[in-house]
Amino acid sequence: MKIRNFELLEMHASYCRILANAKRLAIMACLEKGEIGVGEIAEATGLPLPTVSRHLALLKSKSLVISRQDGTRVYYRQADNRIMKACLLIRSVLLDNMKKHGEIAQDFEPDDVIGED
């Protein structure tokens, strides 16, 4: 076996480094259901608005999110929902392992990260 495309693997690693942050994952999870304003993301995550804006700028620089401005408000959405599907798969594996060791309730599901109030 021979690895042929290290450039693609480097890009993969770059995406993983960007997503290897709980705050950015929380922001991306907020965008799973569609477009949302920056203030709404801050409220949903409990993060300060400047922190959310800084993380969104980084996610946008890597083409993980797309923004749209409407007057003074800025809205964001995922650029490609397959990224979060991959994250959901990872959360599923983590939860299965936690359930095996009794570290989390058996009925907790990977998409339970975002709750409705």
MOPAC internal coordinates of N, CA, C and O (Angstrom, degrees):
PM7 1SCF
backbone

  N    0.0000 0     0.00 0     0.00 0    0    0    0
  C    1.4518 1     0.00 0     0.00 0    1    0    0
  C    1.5233 1   108.75 1     0.00 0    2    1    0
  O    1.2310 1   121.44 1   -39.19 1    3    2    1
  N    1.3327 1   114.86 1   140.81 1    3    2    1
  C    1.4576 1   120.17 1  -179.90 1    5    3    2
  C    1.5341 1   109.05 1  -135.57 1    6    5    3
  O    1.2310 1   120.61 1   -49.86 1    7    6    5
  N    1.3289 1   116.44 1   130.14 1    7    6    5
  C    1.4626 1   121.69 1   175.08 1    9    7    6
  C    1.5206 1   107.40 1   -78.19 1   10    9    7
  O    1.2310 1   120.87 1   -54.07 1   11   10    9
  N    1.3444 1   115.94 1   125.93 1   11   10    9
  C    1.4587 1   119.76 1  -172.82 1   13   11   10
  C    1.5210 1   115.24 1  -101.68 1   14   13   11
  O    1.2310 1   119.62 1   153.10 1   15   14   13
  N    1.2994 1   118.33 1   -26.90 1   15   14   13
  C    1.4560 1   117.78 1  -171.10 1   17   15   14
  C    1.5267 1   111.25 1  -131.23 1   18   17   15
  O    1.2310 1   121.00 1   -95.74 1   19   18   17
  N    1.3401 1   115.69 1    84.26 1   19   18   17
  C    1.4595 1   119.95 1   179.34 1   21   19   18
  C    1.5250 1   111.30 1   -68.29 1   22   21   19
  O    1.2310 1   119.87 1   153.23 1   23   22   21
  N    1.3181 1   117.85 1   -26.77 1   23   22   21
  C    1.4612 1   120.46 1   178.60 1   25   23   22
  C    1.5299 1   110.40 1   -61.33 1   26   25   23
  O    1.2310 1   120.58 1   135.81 1   27   26   25
  N    1.3228 1   116.49 1   -44.19 1   27   26   25
  C    1.4620 1   120.24 1   177.37 1   29   27   26
  C    1.5254 1   110.54 1   -63.95 1   30   29   27
  O    1.2310 1   119.94 1   139.60 1   31   30   29
  N    1.3320 1   117.72 1   -40.40 1   31   30   29
  C    1.4583 1   121.24 1   178.38 1   33   31   30
  C    1.5247 1   111.00 1   -65.81 1   34   33   31
  O    1.2310 1   119.84 1   144.88 1   35   34   33
  N    1.3256 1   117.92 1   -35.12 1   35   34   33
  C    1.4685 1   121.07 1   176.10 1   37   35   34
  C    1.5252 1   110.44 1   -65.09 1   38   37   35
  O    1.2310 1   120.29 1   139.09 1   39   38   37
  N    1.3353 1   117.05 1   -40.91 1   39   38   37
  C    1.4618 1   120.77 1   177.34 1   41   39   38
  C    1.5252 1   110.17 1   -64.32 1   42   41   39
  O    1.2310 1   120.48 1   139.23 1   43   42   41
  N    1.3262 1   116.70 1   -40.77 1   43   42   41
  C    1.4612 1   122.01 1   177.35 1   45   43   42
  C    1.5335 1   109.59 1   -59.58 1   46   45   43
  O    1.2310 1   120.79 1   132.83 1   47   46   45
  N    1.3153 1   116.10 1   -47.17 1   47   46   45
  C    1.4696 1   120.80 1   179.61 1   49   47   46
  C    1.5269 1   110.90 1   -62.16 1   50   49   47
  O    1.2310 1   120.08 1   143.03 1   51   50   49
  N    1.3217 1   117.46 1   -36.97 1   51   50   49
  C    1.4628 1   121.76 1   178.51 1   53   51   50
  C    1.5319 1   110.77 1   -63.16 1   54   53   51
  O    1.2310 1   120.31 1   134.90 1   55   54   53
  N    1.3279 1   117.02 1   -45.10 1   55   54   53
  C    1.4691 1   121.15 1   176.69 1   57   55   54
  C    1.5279 1   110.07 1   -60.15 1   58   57   55
  O    1.2310 1   120.98 1   135.30 1   59   58   57
  N    1.3174 1   115.73 1   -44.70 1   59   58   57
  C    1.4648 1   119.68 1  -179.03 1   61   59   58
  C    1.5241 1   111.32 1   -63.21 1   62   61   59
  O    1.2310 1   120.07 1   141.78 1   63   62   61
  N    1.3423 1   117.47 1   -38.22 1   63   62   61
  C    1.4659 1   120.28 1   177.78 1   65   63   62
  C    1.5237 1   110.77 1   -63.42 1   66   65   63
  O    1.2310 1   120.23 1   139.02 1   67   66   65
  N    1.3290 1   117.17 1   -40.98 1   67   66   65
  C    1.4627 1   120.85 1   179.43 1   69   67   66
  C    1.5275 1   109.87 1   -64.71 1   70   69   67
  O    1.2310 1   120.08 1   139.40 1   71   70   69
  N    1.3019 1   117.45 1   -40.60 1   71   70   69
  C    1.4644 1   121.71 1  -177.22 1   73   71   70
  C    1.5276 1   113.04 1   -84.54 1   74   73   71
  O    1.2310 1   120.19 1   175.24 1   75   74   73
  N    1.3251 1   117.25 1    -4.76 1   75   74   73
  C    1.4671 1   120.97 1   179.98 1   77   75   74
  C    1.5244 1   110.53 1   -83.77 1   78   77   75
  O    1.2310 1   121.04 1  -130.45 1   79   78   77
  N    1.3276 1   115.62 1    49.55 1   79   78   77
  C    1.4536 1   122.14 1  -179.33 1   81   79   78
  C    1.5257 1   106.82 1  -146.84 1   82   81   79
  O    1.2310 1   120.68 1   -57.63 1   83   82   81
  N    1.3187 1   116.30 1   122.37 1   83   82   81
  C    1.4671 1   120.57 1  -175.18 1   85   83   82
  C    1.5274 1   112.06 1   -60.33 1   86   85   83
  O    1.2310 1   119.93 1   144.70 1   87   86   85
  N    1.3301 1   117.73 1   -35.30 1   87   86   85
  C    1.4668 1   119.74 1  -179.75 1   89   87   86
  C    1.5295 1   110.69 1   -67.37 1   90   89   87
  O    1.2310 1   120.45 1   137.61 1   91   90   89
  N    1.3337 1   116.75 1   -42.39 1   91   90   89
  C    1.4637 1   119.20 1   178.64 1   93   91   90
  C    1.5249 1   111.01 1   -67.99 1   94   93   91
  O    1.2310 1   120.13 1   143.17 1   95   94   93
  N    1.3273 1   117.35 1   -36.83 1   95   94   93
  C    1.4671 1   119.89 1   176.46 1   97   95   94
  C    1.5265 1   110.64 1   -64.51 1   98   97   95
  O    1.2310 1   120.25 1   141.76 1   99   98   97
  N    1.3245 1   117.13 1   -38.24 1   99   98   97
  C    1.4683 1   120.27 1   177.69 1  101   99   98
  C    1.5214 1   110.29 1   -64.59 1  102  101   99
  O    1.2310 1   120.50 1   138.65 1  103  102  101
  N    1.3223 1   116.66 1   -41.35 1  103  102  101
  C    1.4693 1   120.71 1   177.89 1  105  103  102
  C    1.5195 1   109.91 1   -62.97 1  106  105  103
  O    1.2310 1   120.40 1   133.83 1  107  106  105
  N    1.3187 1   116.84 1   -46.17 1  107  106  105
  C    1.4674 1   120.26 1   179.53 1  109  107  106
  C    1.5267 1   110.66 1   -63.04 1  110  109  107
  O    1.2310 1   120.20 1   143.35 1  111  110  109
  N    1.3342 1   117.23 1   -36.65 1  111  110  109
  C    1.4639 1   120.53 1   178.51 1  113  111  110
  C    1.5266 1   110.43 1   -64.31 1  114  113  111
  O    1.2310 1   120.18 1   144.42 1  115  114  113
  N    1.3225 1   117.27 1   -35.58 1  115  114  113
  C    1.4707 1   120.62 1   176.77 1  117  115  114
  C    1.5239 1   111.27 1   -62.08 1  118  117  115
  O    1.2310 1   120.62 1   150.59 1  119  118  117
  N    1.3050 1   116.42 1   -29.41 1  119  118  117
  C    1.4618 1   121.58 1  -176.93 1  121  119  118
  C    1.5245 1   112.54 1   -87.62 1  122  121  119
  O    1.2310 1   119.91 1   179.54 1  123  122  121
  N    1.3258 1   117.77 1    -0.46 1  123  122  121
  C    1.4647 1   120.83 1  -178.23 1  125  123  122
  C    1.5217 1   112.59 1   -61.06 1  126  125  123
  O    1.2310 1   120.41 1   147.69 1  127  126  125
  N    1.3200 1   116.81 1   -32.31 1  127  126  125
  C    1.4661 1   119.80 1  -176.34 1  129  127  126
  C    1.5283 1   112.47 1   -93.20 1  130  129  127
  O    1.2310 1   119.87 1  -179.28 1  131  130  129
  N    1.3282 1   117.85 1     0.72 1  131  130  129
  C    1.4541 1   120.22 1   177.50 1  133  131  130
  C    1.5148 1   113.04 1   130.27 1  134  133  131
  O    1.2310 1   121.54 1    13.42 1  135  134  133
  N    1.3099 1   114.65 1  -166.58 1  135  134  133
  C    1.4579 1   122.80 1  -175.82 1  137  135  134
  C    1.5308 1   111.27 1   -66.30 1  138  137  135
  O    1.2310 1   120.75 1   -39.68 1  139  138  137
  N    1.3254 1   116.18 1   140.32 1  139  138  137
  C    1.4599 1   121.50 1  -178.21 1  141  139  138
  C    1.5308 1   109.23 1  -151.08 1  142  141  139
  O    1.2310 1   120.85 1   -30.81 1  143  142  141
  N    1.3179 1   115.98 1   149.19 1  143  142  141
  C    1.4532 1   121.36 1  -179.94 1  145  143  142
  C    1.5208 1   112.41 1   -77.78 1  146  145  143
  O    1.2310 1   121.11 1   -21.71 1  147  146  145
  N    1.3191 1   115.49 1   158.29 1  147  146  145
  C    1.4580 1   121.44 1  -178.26 1  149  147  146
  C    1.5291 1   110.92 1   -60.38 1  150  149  147
  O    1.2310 1   120.38 1   136.40 1  151  150  149
  N    1.3181 1   116.89 1   -43.60 1  151  150  149
  C    1.4598 1   120.59 1   179.27 1  153  151  150
  C    1.5135 1   112.46 1   -61.40 1  154  153  151
  O    1.2310 1   120.70 1   141.37 1  155  154  153
  N    1.3188 1   116.26 1   -38.63 1  155  154  153
  C    1.4668 1   120.70 1   178.31 1  157  155  154
  C    1.5313 1   111.13 1   -67.21 1  158  157  155
  O    1.2310 1   120.73 1   144.27 1  159  158  157
  N    1.3152 1   116.21 1   -35.73 1  159  158  157
  C    1.4666 1   120.31 1   177.03 1  161  159  158
  C    1.5243 1   109.18 1   -65.53 1  162  161  159
  O    1.2310 1   120.46 1   135.09 1  163  162  161
  N    1.3324 1   116.73 1   -44.91 1  163  162  161
  C    1.4656 1   121.04 1   179.00 1  165  163  162
  C    1.5219 1   110.58 1   -59.29 1  166  165  163
  O    1.2310 1   120.73 1   136.18 1  167  166  165
  N    1.3193 1   116.21 1   -43.82 1  167  166  165
  C    1.4677 1   120.74 1   179.98 1  169  167  166
  C    1.5287 1   111.12 1   -64.86 1  170  169  167
  O    1.2310 1   120.30 1   135.10 1  171  170  169
  N    1.3207 1   117.04 1   -44.90 1  171  170  169
  C    1.4643 1   121.42 1  -177.51 1  173  171  170
  C    1.5291 1   112.28 1   -65.94 1  174  173  171
  O    1.2310 1   120.50 1   143.87 1  175  174  173
  N    1.3261 1   116.64 1   -36.13 1  175  174  173
  C    1.4644 1   120.62 1  -176.76 1  177  175  174
  C    1.5193 1   112.92 1   -91.27 1  178  177  175
  O    1.2310 1   120.51 1   161.15 1  179  178  177
  N    1.3352 1   116.63 1   -18.85 1  179  178  177
  C    1.4591 1   119.97 1  -175.19 1  181  179  178
  C    1.5096 1   113.40 1    76.53 1  182  181  179
  O    1.2310 1   120.76 1  -166.67 1  183  182  181
  N    1.3307 1   116.15 1    13.33 1  183  182  181
  C    1.4631 1   121.30 1   179.71 1  185  183  182
  C    1.5259 1   110.06 1   -92.66 1  186  185  183
  O    1.2310 1   120.06 1   -31.33 1  187  186  185
  N    1.3344 1   117.49 1   148.67 1  187  186  185
  C    1.4616 1   119.98 1   175.79 1  189  187  186
  C    1.5373 1   110.67 1   -63.26 1  190  189  187
  O    1.2310 1   120.77 1   -33.94 1  191  190  189
  N    1.3159 1   116.13 1   146.06 1  191  190  189
  C    1.4662 1   121.90 1  -178.40 1  193  191  190
  C    1.5320 1   112.83 1   -53.22 1  194  193  191
  O    1.2310 1   118.83 1   135.30 1  195  194  193
  N    1.3525 1   119.84 1   -44.70 1  195  194  193
  C    1.4722 1   118.78 1   178.55 1  197  195  194
  C    1.5297 1   113.34 1   -61.46 1  198  197  195
  O    1.2310 1   120.84 1   145.40 1  199  198  197
  N    1.3243 1   116.00 1   -34.60 1  199  198  197
  C    1.4755 1   120.08 1   177.99 1  201  199  198
  C    1.5201 1   110.34 1   -66.58 1  202  201  199
  O    1.2310 1   120.62 1   135.30 1  203  202  201
  N    1.3222 1   116.42 1   -44.70 1  203  202  201
  C    1.4651 1   121.05 1   178.48 1  205  203  202
  C    1.5213 1   109.85 1   -60.71 1  206  205  203
  O    1.2310 1   120.51 1   133.76 1  207  206  205
  N    1.3264 1   116.63 1   -46.24 1  207  206  205
  C    1.4708 1   120.80 1  -179.14 1  209  207  206
  C    1.5236 1   111.50 1   -60.68 1  210  209  207
  O    1.2310 1   120.65 1   138.57 1  211  210  209
  N    1.3289 1   116.36 1   -41.43 1  211  210  209
  C    1.4748 1   120.58 1  -179.78 1  213  211  210
  C    1.5307 1   110.48 1   -63.97 1  214  213  211
  O    1.2310 1   120.61 1   135.53 1  215  214  213
  N    1.3291 1   116.44 1   -44.47 1  215  214  213
  C    1.4666 1   119.67 1  -179.95 1  217  215  214
  C    1.5299 1   111.10 1   -68.48 1  218  217  215
  O    1.2310 1   120.12 1   141.59 1  219  218  217
  N    1.3217 1   117.38 1   -38.41 1  219  218  217
  C    1.4662 1   120.19 1   177.38 1  221  219  218
  C    1.5214 1   111.24 1   -62.74 1  222  221  219
  O    1.2310 1   120.38 1   141.18 1  223  222  221
  N    1.3222 1   116.88 1   -38.82 1  223  222  221
  C    1.4745 1   120.35 1   178.10 1  225  223  222
  C    1.5256 1   110.58 1   -61.56 1  226  225  223
  O    1.2310 1   120.60 1   139.02 1  227  226  225
  N    1.3207 1   116.46 1   -40.98 1  227  226  225
  C    1.4675 1   119.97 1   178.33 1  229  227  226
  C    1.5251 1   111.03 1   -66.90 1  230  229  227
  O    1.2310 1   120.63 1   135.22 1  231  230  229
  N    1.3394 1   116.40 1   -44.78 1  231  230  229
  C    1.4668 1   119.98 1   178.05 1  233  231  230
  C    1.5246 1   111.06 1   -61.59 1  234  233  231
  O    1.2310 1   120.62 1   142.30 1  235  234  233
  N    1.3235 1   116.42 1   -37.70 1  235  234  233
  C    1.4664 1   120.53 1   178.74 1  237  235  234
  C    1.5299 1   110.96 1   -68.60 1  238  237  235
  O    1.2310 1   120.15 1   141.96 1  239  238  237
  N    1.3233 1   117.32 1   -38.04 1  239  238  237
  C    1.4695 1   120.62 1   179.86 1  241  239  238
  C    1.5230 1   112.32 1   -63.23 1  242  241  239
  O    1.2310 1   120.74 1   156.12 1  243  242  241
  N    1.3262 1   116.19 1   -23.88 1  243  242  241
  C    1.4729 1   121.26 1   178.12 1  245  243  242
  C    1.5265 1   111.66 1  -100.83 1  246  245  243
  O    1.2310 1   120.68 1  -168.09 1  247  246  245
  N    1.3372 1   116.30 1    11.91 1  247  246  245
  C    1.4704 1   123.19 1   177.55 1  249  247  246
  C    1.5309 1   113.30 1    61.34 1  250  249  247
  O    1.2310 1   120.45 1  -149.50 1  251  250  249
  N    1.3280 1   116.75 1    30.50 1  251  250  249
  C    1.4552 1   120.92 1   177.00 1  253  251  250
  C    1.5238 1   111.79 1   -89.94 1  254  253  251
  O    1.2310 1   120.42 1   156.80 1  255  254  253
  N    1.3333 1   116.80 1   -23.20 1  255  254  253
  C    1.4583 1   121.67 1   176.49 1  257  255  254
  C    1.5302 1   109.00 1  -132.91 1  258  257  255
  O    1.2310 1   121.85 1   -21.50 1  259  258  257
  N    1.3259 1   114.06 1   158.50 1  259  258  257
  C    1.4617 1   122.51 1   177.63 1  261  259  258
  C    1.5215 1   106.85 1  -123.87 1  262  261  259
  O    1.2310 1   120.83 1   -40.81 1  263  262  261
  N    1.3330 1   116.02 1   139.19 1  263  262  261
  C    1.4582 1   119.35 1   179.69 1  265  263  262
  C    1.5208 1   110.84 1  -112.10 1  266  265  263
  O    1.2310 1   122.15 1   -22.44 1  267  266  265
  N    1.3329 1   113.49 1   157.56 1  267  266  265
  C    1.4557 1   121.72 1   175.68 1  269  267  266
  C    1.5207 1   107.13 1  -142.77 1  270  269  267
  O    1.2310 1   120.91 1   -49.27 1  271  270  269
  N    1.3243 1   115.87 1   130.73 1  271  270  269
  C    1.4582 1   119.75 1   179.69 1  273  271  270
  C    1.5208 1   110.28 1  -101.16 1  274  273  271
  O    1.2310 1   121.25 1   -43.26 1  275  274  273
  N    1.3323 1   115.22 1   136.74 1  275  274  273
  C    1.4633 1   122.35 1   176.32 1  277  275  274
  C    1.5247 1   106.13 1  -131.06 1  278  277  275
  O    1.2310 1   120.81 1   -82.97 1  279  278  277
  N    1.3115 1   116.06 1    97.03 1  279  278  277
  C    1.4604 1   120.58 1  -173.97 1  281  279  278
  C    1.5169 1   108.93 1    67.36 1  282  281  279
  O    1.2310 1   120.75 1    57.66 1  283  282  281
  N    1.3236 1   116.18 1  -122.34 1  283  282  281
  C    1.4660 1   119.83 1   179.45 1  285  283  282
  C    1.5289 1   112.21 1   -93.57 1  286  285  283
  O    1.2310 1   120.40 1   173.20 1  287  286  285
  N    1.3206 1   116.84 1    -6.80 1  287  286  285
  C    1.4744 1   120.42 1  -178.73 1  289  287  286
  C    1.5302 1   110.80 1   -92.06 1  290  289  287
  O    1.2310 1   121.50 1   -36.79 1  291  290  289
  N    1.3248 1   114.74 1   143.21 1  291  290  289
  C    1.4630 1   120.99 1   177.71 1  293  291  290
  C    1.5227 1   107.71 1  -118.55 1  294  293  291
  O    1.2310 1   121.15 1   -48.60 1  295  294  293
  N    1.3131 1   115.40 1   131.40 1  295  294  293
  C    1.4582 1   122.78 1   179.88 1  297  295  294
  C    1.5224 1   109.08 1  -114.52 1  298  297  295
  O    1.2310 1   121.19 1   -34.03 1  299  298  297
  N    1.3134 1   115.33 1   145.97 1  299  298  297
  C    1.4593 1   121.26 1  -179.97 1  301  299  298
  C    1.5215 1   110.46 1  -125.66 1  302  301  299
  O    1.2310 1   121.85 1   -26.74 1  303  302  301
  N    1.3292 1   114.06 1   153.26 1  303  302  301
  C    1.4551 1   121.67 1   172.39 1  305  303  302
  C    1.5133 1   107.60 1  -147.63 1  306  305  303
  O    1.2310 1   121.15 1   -17.88 1  307  306  305
  N    1.3194 1   115.40 1   162.12 1  307  306  305
  C    1.4583 1   120.10 1   177.52 1  309  307  306
  C    1.5242 1   109.31 1   -67.76 1  310  309  307
  O    1.2310 1   120.76 1   -38.46 1  311  310  309
  N    1.3063 1   116.15 1   141.54 1  311  310  309
  C    1.4570 1   120.08 1   177.45 1  313  311  310
  C    1.5342 1   110.32 1   -75.75 1  314  313  311
  O    1.2310 1   120.62 1   148.09 1  315  314  313
  N    1.3200 1   116.42 1   -31.91 1  315  314  313
  C    1.4704 1   121.12 1  -178.60 1  317  315  314
  C    1.5218 1   107.63 1  -153.21 1  318  317  315
  O    1.2310 1   120.27 1   -65.10 1  319  318  317
  N    1.3207 1   117.09 1   114.90 1  319  318  317
  C    1.4638 1   119.97 1  -175.39 1  321  319  318
  C    1.5285 1   113.72 1   -69.71 1  322  321  319
  O    1.2310 1   119.64 1   171.99 1  323  322  321
  N    1.3068 1   118.29 1    -8.01 1  323  322  321
  C    1.4683 1   119.75 1   177.86 1  325  323  322
  C    1.5268 1   111.65 1   -66.85 1  326  325  323
  O    1.2310 1   120.11 1   151.62 1  327  326  325
  N    1.3339 1   117.39 1   -28.38 1  327  326  325
  C    1.4662 1   120.30 1   177.99 1  329  327  326
  C    1.5235 1   109.65 1   -61.27 1  330  329  327
  O    1.2310 1   120.34 1   132.95 1  331  330  329
  N    1.3327 1   116.95 1   -47.05 1  331  330  329
  C    1.4612 1   119.35 1  -178.99 1  333  331  330
  C    1.5195 1   111.70 1   -72.30 1  334  333  331
  O    1.2310 1   119.76 1   153.90 1  335  334  333
  N    1.3165 1   118.06 1   -26.10 1  335  334  333
  C    1.4647 1   119.92 1   173.61 1  337  335  334
  C    1.5283 1   108.99 1   -64.04 1  338  337  335
  O    1.2310 1   120.55 1   140.71 1  339  338  337
  N    1.3280 1   116.55 1   -39.29 1  339  338  337
  C    1.4661 1   120.47 1   177.06 1  341  339  338
  C    1.5284 1   110.10 1   -65.56 1  342  341  339
  O    1.2310 1   120.11 1   139.07 1  343  342  341
  N    1.3311 1   117.39 1   -40.93 1  343  342  341
  C    1.4644 1   121.30 1   177.98 1  345  343  342
  C    1.5251 1   110.65 1   -64.75 1  346  345  343
  O    1.2310 1   120.45 1   140.90 1  347  346  345
  N    1.3192 1   116.74 1   -39.10 1  347  346  345
  C    1.4628 1   121.08 1   178.14 1  349  347  346
  C    1.5316 1   110.42 1   -63.21 1  350  349  347
  O    1.2310 1   120.49 1   141.50 1  351  350  349
  N    1.3110 1   116.67 1   -38.50 1  351  350  349
  C    1.4624 1   120.91 1   177.29 1  353  351  350
  C    1.5321 1   110.41 1   -63.32 1  354  353  351
  O    1.2310 1   120.34 1   137.86 1  355  354  353
  N    1.3229 1   116.95 1   -42.14 1  355  354  353
  C    1.4706 1   120.70 1   178.13 1  357  355  354
  C    1.5252 1   109.97 1   -63.93 1  358  357  355
  O    1.2310 1   120.27 1   135.21 1  359  358  357
  N    1.3527 1   117.08 1   -44.79 1  359  358  357
  C    1.4715 1   120.14 1   177.94 1  361  359  358
  C    1.5230 1   110.69 1   -60.49 1  362  361  359
  O    1.2310 1   120.23 1   143.00 1  363  362  361
  N    1.3151 1   117.16 1   -37.00 1  363  362  361
  C    1.4576 1   121.45 1   179.24 1  365  363  362
  C    1.5278 1   110.88 1   -62.25 1  366  365  363
  O    1.2310 1   120.44 1   135.88 1  367  366  365
  N    1.3282 1   116.77 1   -44.12 1  367  366  365
  C    1.4648 1   121.15 1   178.12 1  369  367  366
  C    1.5320 1   109.82 1   -63.47 1  370  369  367
  O    1.2310 1   120.50 1   135.11 1  371  370  369
  N    1.3393 1   116.64 1   -44.89 1  371  370  369
  C    1.4655 1   120.58 1   179.25 1  373  371  370
  C    1.5275 1   111.73 1   -60.43 1  374  373  371
  O    1.2310 1   120.85 1   134.42 1  375  374  373
  N    1.3351 1   115.98 1   -45.58 1  375  374  373
  C    1.4646 1   119.74 1  -179.87 1  377  375  374
  C    1.5174 1   111.72 1   -64.29 1  378  377  375
  O    1.2310 1   120.07 1   139.22 1  379  378  377
  N    1.3175 1   117.47 1   -40.78 1  379  378  377
  C    1.4665 1   120.05 1   177.79 1  381  379  378
  C    1.5264 1   110.22 1   -58.83 1  382  381  379
  O    1.2310 1   120.35 1   136.69 1  383  382  381
  N    1.3150 1   116.94 1   -43.31 1  383  382  381
  C    1.4683 1   120.57 1   178.63 1  385  383  382
  C    1.5214 1   111.21 1   -65.29 1  386  385  383
  O    1.2310 1   120.32 1   139.07 1  387  386  385
  N    1.3337 1   116.99 1   -40.93 1  387  386  385
  C    1.4695 1   120.64 1   178.62 1  389  387  386
  C    1.5252 1   111.30 1   -65.09 1  390  389  387
  O    1.2310 1   120.53 1   140.84 1  391  390  389
  N    1.3264 1   116.59 1   -39.16 1  391  390  389
  C    1.4629 1   120.81 1   178.37 1  393  391  390
  C    1.5276 1   110.97 1   -64.67 1  394  393  391
  O    1.2310 1   120.50 1   140.54 1  395  394  393
  N    1.3182 1   116.65 1   -39.46 1  395  394  393
  C    1.4707 1   120.96 1   179.18 1  397  395  394
  C    1.5202 1   111.29 1   -60.53 1  398  397  395
  O    1.2310 1   120.96 1   146.57 1  399  398  397
  N    1.3233 1   115.78 1   -33.43 1  399  398  397
  C    1.4608 1   120.91 1  -177.76 1  401  399  398
  C    1.5291 1   112.28 1   -97.24 1  402  401  399
  O    1.2310 1   119.97 1  -172.57 1  403  402  401
  N    1.3439 1   117.66 1     7.43 1  403  402  401
  C    1.4560 1   121.70 1   178.05 1  405  403  402
  C    1.5178 1   113.82 1    68.21 1  406  405  403
  O    1.2310 1   120.27 1  -154.92 1  407  406  405
  N    1.3288 1   117.08 1    25.08 1  407  406  405
  C    1.4605 1   121.02 1  -176.89 1  409  407  406
  C    1.5193 1   113.24 1   -89.18 1  410  409  407
  O    1.2310 1   120.28 1   171.56 1  411  410  409
  N    1.3238 1   117.07 1    -8.44 1  411  410  409
  C    1.4656 1   120.77 1  -177.90 1  413  411  410
  C    1.5298 1   108.60 1  -153.29 1  414  413  411
  O    1.2310 1   120.62 1   -25.11 1  415  414  413
  N    1.3166 1   116.43 1   154.89 1  415  414  413
  C    1.4584 1   121.27 1  -179.25 1  417  415  414
  C    1.5224 1   110.94 1   -59.32 1  418  417  415
  O    1.2310 1   120.83 1   -38.38 1  419  418  417
  N    1.3165 1   116.01 1   141.62 1  419  418  417
  C    1.4561 1   121.59 1  -177.72 1  421  419  418
  C    1.5243 1   113.24 1   -63.22 1  422  421  419
  O    1.2310 1   120.13 1   153.28 1  423  422  421
  N    1.3284 1   117.35 1   -26.72 1  423  422  421
  C    1.4658 1   119.02 1  -177.09 1  425  423  422
  C    1.5272 1   113.48 1   -91.32 1  426  425  423
  O    1.2310 1   119.51 1  -176.79 1  427  426  425
  N    1.3243 1   118.54 1     3.21 1  427  426  425
  C    1.4599 1   121.99 1   177.06 1  429  427  426
  C    1.5201 1   108.77 1   -74.14 1  430  429  427
  O    1.2310 1   120.34 1   -48.04 1  431  430  429
  N    1.3223 1   116.96 1   131.96 1  431  430  429
  C    1.4615 1   122.22 1  -176.64 1  433  431  430
  C    1.5294 1   110.72 1  -115.72 1  434  433  431
  O    1.2310 1   119.78 1   -22.52 1  435  434  433
  N    1.3435 1   118.02 1   157.48 1  435  434  433
  C    1.4640 1   121.38 1  -178.06 1  437  435  434
  C    1.5303 1   114.25 1   -56.05 1  438  437  435
  O    1.2310 1   120.05 1   147.33 1  439  438  437
  N    1.3176 1   117.51 1   -32.67 1  439  438  437
  C    1.4604 1   119.33 1  -178.28 1  441  439  438
  C    1.5289 1   112.39 1   -88.04 1  442  441  439
  O    1.2310 1   120.20 1  -173.69 1  443  442  441
  N    1.3458 1   117.23 1     6.31 1  443  442  441
  C    1.4646 1   122.36 1   176.83 1  445  443  442
  C    1.5336 1   112.49 1   -78.18 1  446  445  443
  O    1.2310 1   120.01 1  -177.60 1  447  446  445
  N    1.3126 1   117.59 1     2.40 1  447  446  445
  C    1.4603 1   121.52 1   179.60 1  449  447  446
  C    1.5264 1   109.90 1   -64.25 1  450  449  447
  O    1.2310 1   120.74 1   141.11 1  451  450  449
  N    1.3204 1   116.18 1   -38.89 1  451  450  449
  C    1.4622 1   121.58 1   178.87 1  453  451  450
  C    1.5247 1   107.60 1  -101.27 1  454  453  451
  O    1.2310 1   120.98 1   -57.30 1  455  454  453
  N    1.3238 1   115.74 1   122.70 1  455  454  453
  C    1.4653 1   120.04 1  -178.87 1  457  455  454
  C    1.5177 1   111.64 1  -110.14 1  458  457  455
  O    1.2310 1   121.25 1   -18.02 1  459  458  457
  N    1.2913 1   115.22 1   161.98 1  459  458  457
  C    1.4691 1   121.78 1   175.75 1  461  459  458
  C    1.5188 1   107.75 1  -102.34 1  462  461  459
  O    1.2310 1   120.49 1   -45.24 1  463  462  461
  N    1.3192 1   116.67 1   134.76 1  463  462  461
  C    1.4772 1   120.63 1   176.80 1  465  463  462
  C    1.4984 1   110.60 1  -100.92 1  466  465  463
  O    1.2310 1   120.10 1   180.00 1  467  466  465

